């Protein structure tokens, strides 16, 4: 059986197209993705259009993806990381 710590997402690294790397808590990542979705002008993927709120869309992205295309050829990425204490 897998160790539960493997699924503990205490921190994420968030990458932008200009190669900026930012460390975010889960709550900060949720807020950042909501912000991205609020300013997104393209056509959302079908599974996101079924959701009624930006919060539900952002949570879905966190749980199912690690990348979101913000413009043709440009995307943001996020990965769970474990920081050494």
C-alpha positions in Angstrom: 0.0 0.0 0.0 1.3 3.5 -0.9 2.3 5.8 1.9 -0.3 8.6 2.4 2.5 11.2 2.4 2.9 10.6 -1.3 -0.5 12.2 -1.8 0.1 15.1 0.6 0.2 18.2 -1.5 1.6 20.9 0.8 3.2 23.0 -1.9 3.1 23.5 -5.6 5.5 25.0 -8.1 3.7 27.2 -10.6 5.3 27.9 -14.0 4.4 30.6 -16.4 5.2 31.0 -20.2 8.0 33.5 -19.4 9.7 30.8 -17.2 8.8 32.4 -13.9 8.7 29.8 -11.1 6.7 30.4 -8.0 6.0 28.2 -5.0 2.4 28.3 -3.9 0.3 26.6 -1.2 -2.8 24.7 -2.3 -5.0 27.7 -1.4 -2.7 30.1 -3.3 -2.7 27.8 -6.4 -6.5 27.7 -6.3 -6.6 31.5 -6.2 -4.1 31.8 -9.0 -6.0 29.4 -11.2 -9.3 31.2 -10.5 -7.5 34.4 -11.6 -6.2 32.8 -14.8 -9.7 31.4 -15.6 -11.3 34.8 -14.9 -9.0 36.5 -17.5 -9.0 33.7 -20.0 -10.6 34.7 -23.3 -10.3 31.5 -25.2 -12.8 28.6 -25.5 -12.7 26.5 -22.3 -12.4 22.8 -22.5 -15.8 21.0 -22.6 -15.4 19.5 -19.1 -14.8 23.0 -17.6 -17.9 24.5 -19.3 -20.1 22.1 -17.4 -19.1 23.7 -14.1 -20.9 26.7 -12.8 -18.1 28.4 -10.8 -14.5 29.4 -11.3 -13.7 27.7 -8.0 -15.1 24.4 -9.2 -13.2 24.8 -12.5 -9.9 25.5 -10.7 -10.3 22.6 -8.3 -11.0 20.3 -11.2 -7.8 21.5 -12.9 -5.7 20.9 -9.8 -7.1 17.4 -9.4 -6.9 16.3 -13.0 -4.3 18.3 -14.8 -0.9 19.9 -14.4 -1.1 22.3 -17.4 -3.6 24.7 -19.0 -3.1 26.4 -22.3 -3.6 30.1 -22.0 -2.9 31.0 -25.6 -1.8 29.1 -28.7 1.6 27.7 -27.9 1.6 29.1 -24.3 0.6 27.4 -21.1 0.9 27.5 -17.4 1.9 24.5 -15.5 1.8 23.4 -11.8 3.3 20.5 -10.0 3.0 19.2 -6.4 6.4 19.4 -4.7 7.6 18.3 -1.3 10.0 20.7 0.5 12.6 19.3 2.8 12.5 20.6 6.3 
